[in-house]
Amino acid sequence: MIEDLSKTLKAILEDPTDPTPPDPLKSVEIVFDRPDDKFSPQRNTVDLFLYDIRENVELRSNEPRIERKDGQAIIYHPSLRVACSYLITAWPVGGADLPLTEHQLLGQILNVLSKYPTIPEKFLQGSLKGQEPPLPMIIAQTECFKNPAEFWTAVGNKVRPSLTVTVTFSLDTLLPKDVPLVITDVITLGQRISPEETKSLLQPEKNHSV
């Protein structure tokens, strides 16, 4: 599933249905490497490094989902909501002003990803196709990457500008359970009486004095 999520993000950035893909983003290579001191791309590259995987507790639910079909109830146990966070960096090669090209690439990536609060079905890859609920995507949130300098020191490279994107998908930990639907009818039995009899029963009794 995580591999399919990475492919999904790549599909968004390489959207073949976009009639006017921006340059230089349209010609970059998209990779998923660790951006350490050995990372040295030979062409304009965008790197999506998966740096964190954890449960999204804010989206946790304990309520099962019930689907009724053909006299059966299918009970889906609550899914584990898994948040995957990527660090996105741009690595231009050649040209007169590499820092400005780097900034341009990051701006174009931000513009593309920020269009989608949830990932459209057309981009979903593999096991993510048809998944419910839709996959929320959060872009450029500071709490997702609180200490950039510490990260770059850990990977042995120099600090450079970056974006973060976090996507949450559902992971089914238990198989759905089929149970028969229980239908109860309540039938009340009684003697049928005429309207005249009903009227006489509702009239108050008269007291007779002797």
Contacts in CASP RR format, 6 or more apart in sequence:
PFRMAT RR
TARGET T0000
AUTHOR 0000-0000-0000
METHOD contacts of the structure
MODEL  1
MIEDLSKTLKAILEDPTDPTPPDPLKSVEIVFDRPDDKFSPQRNTVDLFL
YDIRENVELRSNEPRIERKDGQAIIYHPSLRVACSYLITAWPVGGADLPL
TEHQLLGQILNVLSKYPTIPEKFLQGSLKGQEPPLPMIIAQTECFKNPAE
FWTAVGNKVRPSLTVTVTFSLDTLLPKDVPLVITDVITLGQRISPEETKS
LLQPEKNHSV
1 82 0 8 1.000
1 127 0 8 1.000
1 128 0 8 1.000
1 169 0 8 1.000
1 171 0 8 1.000
2 50 0 8 1.000
2 53 0 8 1.000
2 84 0 8 1.000
4 124 0 8 1.000
4 125 0 8 1.000
4 126 0 8 1.000
4 127 0 8 1.000
4 128 0 8 1.000
5 84 0 8 1.000
5 125 0 8 1.000
5 128 0 8 1.000
5 135 0 8 1.000
5 167 0 8 1.000
5 169 0 8 1.000
6 32 0 8 1.000
6 48 0 8 1.000
6 50 0 8 1.000
6 86 0 8 1.000
7 125 0 8 1.000
7 126 0 8 1.000
8 119 0 8 1.000
8 123 0 8 1.000
8 124 0 8 1.000
8 125 0 8 1.000
8 128 0 8 1.000
8 135 0 8 1.000
8 167 0 8 1.000
9 48 0 8 1.000
9 86 0 8 1.000
9 165 0 8 1.000
9 167 0 8 1.000
10 30 0 8 1.000
10 48 0 8 1.000
11 123 0 8 1.000
11 125 0 8 1.000
12 112 0 8 1.000
12 113 0 8 1.000
12 116 0 8 1.000
12 119 0 8 1.000
12 123 0 8 1.000
13 25 0 8 1.000
13 30 0 8 1.000
13 46 0 8 1.000
13 109 0 8 1.000
13 112 0 8 1.000
13 113 0 8 1.000
14 30 0 8 1.000
15 21 0 8 1.000
15 112 0 8 1.000
15 123 0 8 1.000
17 122 0 8 1.000
22 108 0 8 1.000
22 111 0 8 1.000
24 44 0 8 1.000
24 92 0 8 1.000
24 101 0 8 1.000
24 104 0 8 1.000
24 105 0 8 1.000
24 108 0 8 1.000
25 46 0 8 1.000
25 105 0 8 1.000
25 108 0 8 1.000
25 109 0 8 1.000
25 112 0 8 1.000
27 44 0 8 1.000
28 43 0 8 1.000
28 44 0 8 1.000
28 45 0 8 1.000
28 46 0 8 1.000
28 90 0 8 1.000
28 105 0 8 1.000
29 41 0 8 1.000
29 43 0 8 1.000
29 44 0 8 1.000
29 45 0 8 1.000
29 46 0 8 1.000
30 45 0 8 1.000
30 46 0 8 1.000
30 47 0 8 1.000
30 48 0 8 1.000
31 41 0 8 1.000
31 45 0 8 1.000
31 46 0 8 1.000
31 47 0 8 1.000
31 48 0 8 1.000
32 47 0 8 1.000
32 48 0 8 1.000
32 49 0 8 1.000
32 50 0 8 1.000
33 39 0 8 1.000
33 47 0 8 1.000
33 49 0 8 1.000
34 49 0 8 1.000
34 155 0 8 1.000
35 47 0 8 1.000
35 49 0 8 1.000
35 87 0 8 1.000
35 89 0 8 1.000
35 155 0 8 1.000
35 157 0 8 1.000
36 155 0 8 1.000
36 156 0 8 1.000
36 157 0 8 1.000
37 155 0 8 1.000
37 156 0 8 1.000
37 157 0 8 1.000
39 47 0 8 1.000
39 91 0 8 1.000
39 157 0 8 1.000
41 47 0 8 1.000
41 91 0 8 1.000
41 93 0 8 1.000
42 93 0 8 1.000
43 93 0 8 1.000
44 91 0 8 1.000
44 92 0 8 1.000
44 93 0 8 1.000
44 101 0 8 1.000
44 105 0 8 1.000
45 90 0 8 1.000
45 91 0 8 1.000
45 93 0 8 1.000
46 88 0 8 1.000
46 89 0 8 1.000
46 90 0 8 1.000
46 91 0 8 1.000
46 105 0 8 1.000
46 109 0 8 1.000
47 87 0 8 1.000
47 88 0 8 1.000
47 89 0 8 1.000
47 90 0 8 1.000
47 91 0 8 1.000
48 86 0 8 1.000
48 87 0 8 1.000
48 88 0 8 1.000
48 165 0 8 1.000
49 86 0 8 1.000
49 87 0 8 1.000
49 88 0 8 1.000
49 89 0 8 1.000
50 84 0 8 1.000
50 85 0 8 1.000
50 86 0 8 1.000
51 85 0 8 1.000
51 86 0 8 1.000
51 87 0 8 1.000
51 145 0 8 1.000
51 151 0 8 1.000
52 83 0 8 1.000
52 84 0 8 1.000
52 85 0 8 1.000
52 144 0 8 1.000
53 82 0 8 1.000
53 83 0 8 1.000
53 84 0 8 1.000
53 85 0 8 1.000
54 82 0 8 1.000
54 83 0 8 1.000
55 80 0 8 1.000
55 81 0 8 1.000
55 82 0 8 1.000
55 83 0 8 1.000
56 81 0 8 1.000
56 82 0 8 1.000
56 83 0 8 1.000
56 168 0 8 1.000
59 81 0 8 1.000
59 136 0 8 1.000
59 168 0 8 1.000
60 78 0 8 1.000
60 81 0 8 1.000
61 78 0 8 1.000
61 81 0 8 1.000
62 78 0 8 1.000
63 78 0 8 1.000
64 75 0 8 1.000
64 76 0 8 1.000
64 77 0 8 1.000
64 78 0 8 1.000
65 75 0 8 1.000
65 76 0 8 1.000
65 78 0 8 1.000
66 73 0 8 1.000
66 74 0 8 1.000
66 75 0 8 1.000
66 76 0 8 1.000
67 73 0 8 1.000
67 74 0 8 1.000
67 76 0 8 1.000
68 74 0 8 1.000
68 181 0 8 1.000
71 180 0 8 1.000
71 181 0 8 1.000
72 178 0 8 1.000
72 179 0 8 1.000
72 180 0 8 1.000
72 181 0 8 1.000
73 178 0 8 1.000
73 179 0 8 1.000
73 180 0 8 1.000
73 181 0 8 1.000
74 176 0 8 1.000
74 177 0 8 1.000
74 178 0 8 1.000
75 176 0 8 1.000
75 177 0 8 1.000
75 178 0 8 1.000
75 179 0 8 1.000
76 172 0 8 1.000
76 176 0 8 1.000
77 172 0 8 1.000
77 173 0 8 1.000
77 174 0 8 1.000
77 176 0 8 1.000
77 177 0 8 1.000
79 170 0 8 1.000
79 171 0 8 1.000
79 172 0 8 1.000
79 173 0 8 1.000
80 170 0 8 1.000
80 171 0 8 1.000
80 172 0 8 1.000
80 173 0 8 1.000
81 168 0 8 1.000
81 169 0 8 1.000
81 170 0 8 1.000
81 171 0 8 1.000
82 168 0 8 1.000
82 169 0 8 1.000
82 170 0 8 1.000
82 171 0 8 1.000
83 166 0 8 1.000
83 167 0 8 1.000
83 168 0 8 1.000
84 166 0 8 1.000
84 167 0 8 1.000
84 168 0 8 1.000
84 169 0 8 1.000
85 144 0 8 1.000
85 145 0 8 1.000
85 164 0 8 1.000
85 165 0 8 1.000
85 166 0 8 1.000
86 164 0 8 1.000
86 165 0 8 1.000
86 166 0 8 1.000
87 145 0 8 1.000
87 151 0 8 1.000
87 162 0 8 1.000
87 163 0 8 1.000
87 164 0 8 1.000
88 106 0 8 1.000
88 109 0 8 1.000
88 162 0 8 1.000
88 163 0 8 1.000
88 164 0 8 1.000
88 165 0 8 1.000
89 160 0 8 1.000
89 161 0 8 1.000
89 162 0 8 1.000
90 101 0 8 1.000
90 102 0 8 1.000
90 105 0 8 1.000
90 106 0 8 1.000
90 109 0 8 1.000
90 161 0 8 1.000
91 102 0 8 1.000
92 98 0 8 1.000
92 101 0 8 1.000
92 102 0 8 1.000
92 105 0 8 1.000
95 101 0 8 1.000
102 160 0 8 1.000
102 161 0 8 1.000
103 161 0 8 1.000
106 161 0 8 1.000
106 162 0 8 1.000
106 163 0 8 1.000
109 163 0 8 1.000
110 139 0 8 1.000
110 140 0 8 1.000
110 163 0 8 1.000
113 137 0 8 1.000
113 139 0 8 1.000
113 163 0 8 1.000
113 165 0 8 1.000
114 139 0 8 1.000
114 140 0 8 1.000
116 137 0 8 1.000
117 136 0 8 1.000
117 137 0 8 1.000
118 134 0 8 1.000
118 135 0 8 1.000
118 136 0 8 1.000
118 137 0 8 1.000
119 134 0 8 1.000
119 135 0 8 1.000
119 137 0 8 1.000
119 167 0 8 1.000
121 129 0 8 1.000
121 130 0 8 1.000
124 130 0 8 1.000
124 131 0 8 1.000
124 135 0 8 1.000
128 135 0 8 1.000
128 169 0 8 1.000
131 169 0 8 1.000
131 170 0 8 1.000
132 170 0 8 1.000
133 170 0 8 1.000
135 167 0 8 1.000
135 168 0 8 1.000
135 169 0 8 1.000
136 167 0 8 1.000
136 168 0 8 1.000
137 165 0 8 1.000
137 166 0 8 1.000
137 167 0 8 1.000
138 144 0 8 1.000
138 165 0 8 1.000
138 166 0 8 1.000
138 167 0 8 1.000
139 163 0 8 1.000
139 164 0 8 1.000
139 165 0 8 1.000
140 163 0 8 1.000
140 164 0 8 1.000
140 165 0 8 1.000
141 164 0 8 1.000
141 166 0 8 1.000
144 164 0 8 1.000
144 166 0 8 1.000
145 151 0 8 1.000
145 162 0 8 1.000
145 164 0 8 1.000
148 159 0 8 1.000
148 162 0 8 1.000
149 159 0 8 1.000
152 158 0 8 1.000
152 159 0 8 1.000
152 160 0 8 1.000
193 201 0 8 1.000
END
